[in-house]
Amino acid sequence: TLRVESQQQFTSLEENIKSVKIENQDFSAIIDDVVQGVVGIRTDTKQGSGFIVDTQGYLVTNYHVIEGAKAAAILTHDGENHSVSLVDFNPDADIAVLKIEGSFSSLEFTDSDEVEIGQKVIAVGSPGGLDFTVSQGIISAKRQTDGNSYIQIDVPINPGNSGGALVTIEGKVAGVNSLKLAGFEGVGFALASNQVSEIIEPMIAADKQLVAQSAQ
């Protein structure tokens, strides 16, 4: 009984520490959980980032990361490389859904309509091939361009960051890091999570249905 009570007290202490860090905008409390759902993407032509959105191995990235690729591999946080298949894509929004085999930790989306200008966020990705790198910044503005909803950020977006997750202090995804304004530093854009969800949910549902039918 004493051991159980001690474990409960320790768990409560951990939760309190995490709450304090979140209140103080300290992302260290959520990094370990977030990174488990992040992946690095290597193709025969380029590299990029992505993140897992379904425990069955479905992941999201930018379409331009895998466009024209003849071969690709996914690196998960545990250092394992995985073969990957393309599920579907939307070139107008620059979004693609990929799949790796296995069971994985996944990231959740937040409501991008609720994120606020000045709010702190982090970008997790593989800039320059440096996998699972974290960069911090703020939300600078919200933009509508060519029918897409973007969150403007001052977080550095470098080659390899494309397709990675823009994460809030609660550890949820506010957008997919997609592009930067050429010639300027600290002017990047992430496709808003609400639009990403609308695009990928039917794609994943359709693929799951095909898998289920094939198994019958």
Buried (B, 14 or more C-beta within 10 A) or exposed (E): EEEEEEEEEEEEEEEEEBEEBBEEEBBEBBBEEBBBBBBBBBBEEBBBBBBBBBEBBBBBBBBBBBBEBEEBBBBBBEEEEBEBEEBBBBEEBBBBBBBBEEEBBBBEBBEBEEBEEEBBBBBBBBBEEEBBBBBBBBBBEBEEEEEBBBBBBBBBBBEBBBBBBBBBBEBBBBBBBBBBEEEEEBBBBBBBBBBBBEBBBEBBEEBBEEEEEEEE
